[in-house]
Amino acid sequence: MKKLKLVNEIRTQLDEITPVLRSQGRLRSVPLKLFLALSLNVVIAPAVLAASGGTISRVNAYAIGLLGLVTLGLAIYLMMVMLQPERF
């Protein structure tokens, strides 16, 4: 319950600050994507920990979740490079 409240508070703050940053031209896509990936890891890591049956530590679960996100991102990037090489 406490995590859900924190997530909702972060989401509210992001909704407030995003239009301001966009109007100033300071919102960059790479930092935003990194932030979203790390936020998604907060959701993925507990699932990894639960799937392991508690045999791995919490730090290892977060590392495995982050590794999975990086692997998925690289796979998507490489598929885009193969399918649209003229963009790169």
Secondary structure, 3 states (H helix, E strand, C coil): CHHHHHHHHHHHHHHHHHHHHHHHCCCCHHHHHHHHHHHHHHHHHHHHHHHCCCCCCHHHHHHHHHHHHHHHHHHHHHHHHHHCHHHC
